[in-house]
Amino acid sequence: MKPTLDGSAMAPRDTVEALVYLTAPAQVSITDGGVTRTYSRPAGISAVTVPLGAGSVSAKVIRGSRTVDTAVSPRHVTNTPYVQDMQYWAAGN
């Protein structure tokens, strides 16, 4: 585990996190491993965390029936990696 600035350590986790900055309430939809989960979030800063699944990862912000923003990860998650990658990866829009 990599130590934090205060010397503590955080255990690795297999999750996808969408950190959103919303100007108005919206739905945040995360798709990974073929599973889509949607959450209602208020205006302001929100974090949504879901379990990591194999496959592609994307997130979108929806207001009413309109998609207002989308982010797609350039990384593909596999259950059989050539080497174990313990890095954190980010994608944004």
C-alpha positions as CSV (number, residue, x, y, z in Angstrom):
1,M,0.0,0.0,0.0
2,K,1.2,3.5,-0.8
3,P,1.3,5.8,2.2
4,T,-0.7,9.0,2.1
5,L,0.8,12.4,3.0
6,D,0.0,11.9,6.7
7,G,1.8,8.5,6.7
8,S,-1.4,6.4,6.8
9,A,-2.2,3.9,4.1
10,M,-5.3,3.1,2.2
11,A,-6.1,-0.5,1.1
12,P,-6.4,-1.0,-2.7
13,R,-10.0,-1.2,-3.9
14,D,-11.7,-2.5,-7.1
15,T,-14.2,0.3,-7.6
16,V,-15.3,2.9,-10.1
17,E,-15.9,6.4,-8.7
18,A,-17.6,9.3,-10.5
19,L,-16.8,12.6,-9.0
20,V,-19.4,15.1,-10.4
21,Y,-19.8,18.8,-10.1
22,L,-23.4,19.5,-10.9
23,T,-25.0,22.9,-11.5
24,A,-28.5,21.5,-11.0
25,P,-29.8,18.1,-9.7
26,A,-29.3,15.2,-12.1
27,Q,-29.0,11.5,-12.6
28,V,-25.5,10.0,-12.6
29,S,-25.3,6.8,-14.6
30,I,-22.2,4.5,-14.4
31,T,-21.8,1.6,-16.7
32,D,-19.0,-1.0,-16.1
33,G,-18.8,-4.6,-16.9
34,G,-22.1,-4.4,-18.8
35,V,-24.0,-3.3,-15.7
36,T,-25.5,0.2,-15.5
37,R,-26.3,1.8,-12.2
38,T,-28.1,5.2,-11.9
39,Y,-28.2,7.5,-8.9
40,S,-30.0,10.8,-8.3
41,R,-27.6,13.5,-7.1
42,P,-28.2,17.1,-5.9
43,A,-26.6,20.2,-7.2
44,G,-23.0,20.6,-6.0
45,I,-20.1,18.1,-5.7
46,S,-21.0,14.4,-5.4
47,A,-19.2,11.2,-5.5
48,V,-20.7,7.9,-6.7
49,T,-18.8,4.7,-6.2
50,V,-19.7,1.3,-7.7
51,P,-18.0,-2.1,-7.8
52,L,-15.5,-2.6,-10.7
53,G,-16.5,-5.1,-13.3
54,A,-14.6,-6.4,-16.4
55,G,-15.2,-4.6,-19.6
56,S,-15.5,-0.9,-20.6
57,V,-16.3,1.9,-18.1
58,S,-18.3,5.0,-18.7
59,A,-20.4,7.6,-16.9
60,K,-23.0,10.1,-17.9
61,V,-25.0,12.9,-16.4
62,I,-28.7,13.0,-17.3
63,R,-31.3,15.7,-16.8
64,G,-34.8,14.7,-17.8
65,S,-34.4,12.7,-20.9
66,R,-31.2,14.6,-22.1
67,T,-27.6,13.4,-21.6
68,V,-25.7,16.5,-20.7
69,D,-22.2,15.0,-20.2
70,T,-20.4,11.8,-20.8
71,A,-17.0,10.4,-19.8
72,V,-15.5,7.1,-21.3
73,S,-12.5,5.5,-19.8
74,P,-9.7,4.7,-22.3
75,R,-8.8,1.7,-20.2
76,H,-10.4,-1.8,-20.6
77,V,-10.8,-3.9,-17.4
78,T,-10.0,-7.5,-17.8
79,N,-10.2,-10.5,-15.3
80,T,-7.0,-11.9,-16.8
81,P,-4.4,-9.2,-17.0
82,Y,-0.9,-9.8,-18.3
83,V,0.3,-8.1,-15.2
84,Q,-1.6,-6.8,-12.2
85,D,-2.0,-3.0,-12.5
86,M,-2.5,-1.4,-9.1
87,Q,-2.5,2.2,-10.5
88,Y,-5.5,4.5,-10.3
89,W,-6.8,5.7,-13.7
90,A,-8.9,8.7,-14.5
91,A,-11.0,9.9,-17.4
92,G,-13.0,13.1,-17.6
93,N,-14.9,15.5,-19.6
